[in-house]
Amino acid sequence: MYNYYFAAASQSFFLYQEPIEEILRERTQYYNSNNKEIDFWFVLNMKFLNTSLNANQSFNLPDSFAAIISLDEKFIQWLKLRVSFVHTGSFKSQSLFIPE
């Protein structure tokens, strides 16, 4: 069983109001320089995630949402402090998340 952690917000917020591209690029460079395998993904409108989150969380995501999903809980906690206006949470899956 894999534990996943996420930070979710509207696409507009992630794509136009916050420097998410820069944050993820820096994180990728850090992982590469430390020979660490990438364990985070930026996803748009994942239907299964939207259904799962709304069923298990006390908030509703907008129709056009984006999420950063990671196996690293501390990264998502740091992201919440850095970006602030995101919903965070977690979910479990028996398979490794591989975005399509």
Secondary structure as GFF3:
##gff-version 3
##sequence-region A 1 100
A	DSSP	beta_strand	2	10	.	.	.	ID=ss1
A	DSSP	alpha_helix	11	12	.	.	.	ID=ss2
A	DSSP	pi_helix	13	17	.	.	.	ID=ss3
A	DSSP	alpha_helix	20	33	.	.	.	ID=ss4
A	DSSP	beta_strand	40	44	.	.	.	ID=ss5
A	DSSP	alpha_helix	47	56	.	.	.	ID=ss6
A	DSSP	beta_strand	65	70	.	.	.	ID=ss7
A	DSSP	alpha_helix	73	83	.	.	.	ID=ss8
A	DSSP	beta_strand	87	93	.	.	.	ID=ss9
###
